[in-house]
Amino acid sequence: MKQEPFSHMTTTNHGESCVLVLQGGGALGAYQGGVFEALAAADFCPDWVAGISIGAVNAALIAGNPPERRVSALRAFWENASGRVPFAAPFEDGWGRKLFNEAAAATVAMTGVPGFFTPRWQMPWMALPGSAQAISLYDTTPLRETLLELVDFDLLNDGPMRFSVGAVNVLSGNFVYFDNRDRRIGPDHIMASGALPPGFAPVMIDGEPYWDGGIVSNTPLQYVLDERGKHPLLVFQVDLFSARGMMPRTLAEAAQREKDIRFSSRTRLNTDVHTHIAELEAAVARLLEKLPDSVKDDPDYRALITRRSGGPVTIMHLINRPEDYESQGKDYEFSHTTLTGHWQSGKDDVISSLASPRWRRRVPPGHGIVTLDLE
């Protein structure tokens, strides 16, 4: 049964409902674990969590556990995922660290990630056309087992937290959201959101094949803004790829920069467009009040009078900033050293953002959208 978006939601001390928006980015998703740990320590409990790809996995670990077990579930997933390269990097930075990261990424590419995916040893061109083996390099059966172990799907579906993950229909090319306010969510919906080709095969849901939502949009922010009601929102938008970067100097740096641009979220575009729409709606509302009663039966008038903008939104934008030693394989570099660093960066960014005078003195907007990039 469909519920109202905020029918069971708690509010912040400013009367806002809290939403956590998690971008996709593979191994970079450990950053979101650190972000959530710091937010939980500051008593920001999300009422709605939305994710794409690895953001969908993190979202399920949050929504599918009671508050006291959410951080431990996230840690269990990421600790296990780092098990293929568990030893510390011999270098903290520089070319030595870059070589270590590239070697760790190559190890993962060849051997997989514990609790996530394993290589298909049969070559795709030797497999039966149309089979999963023919169109993907890895088997994600371990991820299904991990989700069933770490996520309480009854709690995820029946609990008070709204849960939404995005995927792309392979046949139609349409972007869709699987939302626990519309349907029962299972492991397949999370796996579909993270089925990035050609690494992973499409996941079948209701007879339709789905790929990673990041193919179309790597952030669910647009969905959250479209779905919001009149209630004010506080959105923590957690991006794993930075849209800004340096001019590449090598082919490897060019590949990394291309990936950053391709998967960086369109947060600024989304907020600019929605702000402009809200301004136009306010102008239309003022104009309609000035019109004579004789036009109020006009179909165009009735169509416009029913159009109302959503409630006010404050977005804290948290972005995982790239390190000099990272390479184009950073989204599948699952070494323990690197994942621990991502996690700590997420914690540090939240702590410094919440300590910012701009945050401490903030006043929620009466209408429209305000974005705070405090890092």
N, C-alpha and C positions, 0 to 999 in steps of 0.2 A: 504493500500500500504506500502510495506516495505521501511523504510528509512535507510540511512547510520547511523551507531551508533553515530557519533559525528557531524552530518550535521548542527545542530543548536546550538552547544555547545559553551559556553563561556569558558574562560581560566583563570587560576590564574596568579599572577604576574610572575610566572616561565613558563608560556605558557602551563600549564597542564590543562586538563579537570578534573573536580572534580566528584568523584563517592562516594556515601554513601552506605555501605554494612552493613545490619542489620540482626543479628542473631535472632533466636527464643528463647523464654524463659518466656512466660507468664507474670506474674506480674513484673518480672525483667525488662520488656520492658520500664518501666518508666525511667530507666537509659538512654535509647536512646533519650527520650524526652529532658532530660537535656543536652545531648551531642549536639543535634540539636540546641537547644536554644543558646548555647555558640558558636557553629560554625556560626550560622546566625549572631550573634552579631559581630563576627570577619570577616564578609563579605565572608564567604565560602558558596557559593550557589551551591548545587549539580546539575550537568547536567544529572546525571543518579543515580537513587536510586533503589537498589535491596534488597529484603527481604525474609525471611522465617518465617512463623507462625506469632507471634506477631510483628516481624520485617516487615512482609508484611502489617499488619494493620498500623503501624507507617509510612511505605513507602507510603501507599495510602493517609494518612492524609497530607503528605508533597507534593506529586505530584498532589493531587487533590485540592490544594488550592493555591491562589496567594501568593507571598512571604510575604506580610504583614499580612496574616492570618494563616500562617502555624503553628506558635508557639501556637496561641490561639486555633487552632483546636486540636493540640496535648494535650494541657492543658484541654480542654473540655472533651476529651475522658477519660483521666486519672483521672480527678476530679470526673467524674461520676462513673468510675469503683471503686473508693474508697468509694463509698457511703454506702456500707453495714457495714463497720466498720469505721465510720467517726471521732470517738473521739480519742484523743491522748493516746499513750501508757503511763501507769503510771511509767514505768522504761525505762531508756535510754539504758541500756545494762545488761549483766549478766543473771542469771537464771530467774529473774522476766521478763525481756524482751523476753527471749526465750519462756516462758510459754504464754506470751501475743501473740506472733507471731503464736504459734501453735494453740491457741484458735481462732485467727483470720482466720487462714487457714481452721480450722474445720468449722467455720461459713460459709465461702465461699463454702466449699464442700457440705454443707447441703442446702444452700439457693441461691447460684449462685452469679453472678456479674452483677450489673446494667449496661444495655447497651451492655452486652456481652453474657451471657448465663444464663439459668434457669434450675433447676433440672426437670427431667422427673419423675413425681410422680408414673407412672406405672412401676412396677418392670420388668426388661428385660425378665425374664423367663416367664412372664405372657403375653408378647406381641406376635404378629404374627411373626413367623420367617421370616427374610428378611426385616422387617420394620425397620425404623430408631429407633423406641422405643426398638426394640429387640437387637440392636447392639451398643447402646450408652446410656450414663447416663444423658446427658444434651442436651437441645434444644438451638441452636444458632440463633434463629430467632431475638432476640434483637440485635445481632451484625449486621445483615443485615439492620435493621432499623437505627442503629447508623451510618453505612457507608453511607447510602442514605442521611442522614441528614448532615453529616460533610464533605463528599467528593463530589466534582464536577467531575463527571465521564467524562463529555465532555472535561473539562480542562485536566484531567489525560490522556485521549486518544489523544487529538489533540494539547496539549501544547508542548513546546520544550523539556520538561524533559523526558528522557527515564525511563521506569518503568518495572521492572521484578520481578516476584515472583515464587517460586518453590513449587511443589507439587509432590505427588507420585500416580501413577495409581494403584488402588487397585487390578485390575485384572492381569496386566502384571508385576507389581512391578517396572516399569520403572520410573525414575525421569524425570520430564518435567518442563519447564519454560514457564510461561504465560507472554508474552512481548508485550508491546503496539506498538512495531515496527512490530509485526507480526499479531496482532488481536486486536479486541475491547475488552477492559477489563471492567468487571462489578463486582458487589459485590461477585458473586459466586467464582471468581478466587481468591480473597483475602481470602474468607472463606475456600476454599479448601486448601490453603496453611497452614491454621491454624487448620485444622480438625484433631486434635490429638486423636487417639483411646486409650482406649475405652470411653473416655470422650465425644467426638463428633463424629457424624455420618459422613460418606463420603459425599462429595458434588458432585452432578452430573453436568458434563460439557460436552456438545456434546454427551450425552448418555453414558459417561464413569464416574465411581466413582473415586474420588480423596481424599487422606488423606494428612495429614501434611507432608511437605517436610522434616522436621526434622527427620523423620524415617530413611531416607537415608543419608542426609547431612544437618546439621543445619546452614550452612552458604552458601550464594550464591557467595562467592569469586571465586570459581572455574569457575563458569559461566562467571563472569566478565573478568577473565584472558583469558578464551578461546575465548570470543567474542571481545576482544579489537582489534583495528586496529593498525595503525602505530603511532597514536597520543599519546604523553606522558600522563600518568594518575597520578592523586593524589587520592588515595583511603583511605577513612576513614573507617576502618574495626571495627565495634562496636560489641564486643562479650559480652554475658550475663552470660556465664558460664566460670569459670577459669579452665584450664587444670591442673594447679598446685594446690596442697593442702596438708593438713596434714594427717598423718596416723589416721584413725578413731579409737575412743575409745569405742563407743557404737554401738548398732545395728542401731539406728537412724542416727548416724554420718556416718555409713557405707552406708546406703541408700542414704544419701545426696552426699557422695563422688562418689558413682556409677553414680548418675544422672549428676554430674559435668563432669565426664569423658565421659559419653555417649553423652552429648549434647555440650561439648566444641568443638569449630570449629577446623578444620584441617588446620589452617592458615599456620603454619610452614611447614607442609607437602606440601601444595599447592605451596607455594612460593619456597621451595627447589626443587620440581620437575620441576616447570616452569623455574627456574634459570638454572638447569641442561640441560633442553631442549634447552634453548636459547644458551648456550655455545656450545652444539653439533651442532646446526644449523649454528652458526658462523664458527665452524671448517669445516663443510661441504661446506659452501660458499667459504672459502679460498682454500679448496682442489679442488673444481670445477674450480676455476680460473687457476689452474695449469695443468689441463687436456688438451690434444691436441684436435684440432678441429675434428679429426676423430671420436671421441666418442660423439660428441654433438648431433647426431641424435639418439643415443641410448635411448630407452624408460626410462631406469633407470636414465639417466642423466636429461632428461626432467622432470621426476617426482621430482628429487631433486632440480633442479634449481627453480622450482615454490614454493618450501617450504621456507617461510621466517618467522622469529620470529616476534612477536608483538612488539609494541612500549614499551619504558621504563616505569616502574611503581614504584612509591613511595607509600608505605603503612604506614599510621599511625595506629598502632594497639591499640585500646582502649578496656580495659577489665574491666567489673564490678567485683570488688574483693569481695569475700564473707565476711560477718560479723560473729563474733563469736556466736551471738545469733540466727543466721538463722538455720532453720531445713530443713528436706527433702521436706517440703511443701512450700518452698520459692517461687516456680514458680506459686503458686496459693494463696499466702498470699497478699491480695489486701487491707490491712488496709491503711487508709489515712497517718498515721505516717510513715509506711514503704515505700509507694510509693513516698512520699515527700522526704524521705531520698535517695531513688534510683535516683530520678530526680536531686537532689542537687549533688550527687556523680558524675553523668555524666557531669554536668556543671564544677565542680571543676577539674575533670580529663582533660577536654579540655583546661581549662584556664592554668593549670600548664604545660600541654604538649606544648602549643603554646608559653609559656614563657621560655621553655627550651633552653639553648644555642645551643644544638644539632639541634633543629628545626630552630632557627633563623639563624644559619650558614649553613644550609643544601644546598647542590647543587644537583639538580635533576640528576639522572644517565643518561648517554648517551645511555645505553642499559641495559637490564636485570631488576631485581627487587630488591629494597632496602626496608627493613622493619624497622620502627622506633617504638619501644615499650618504650615510654618515661616515663611511669609510673612504 
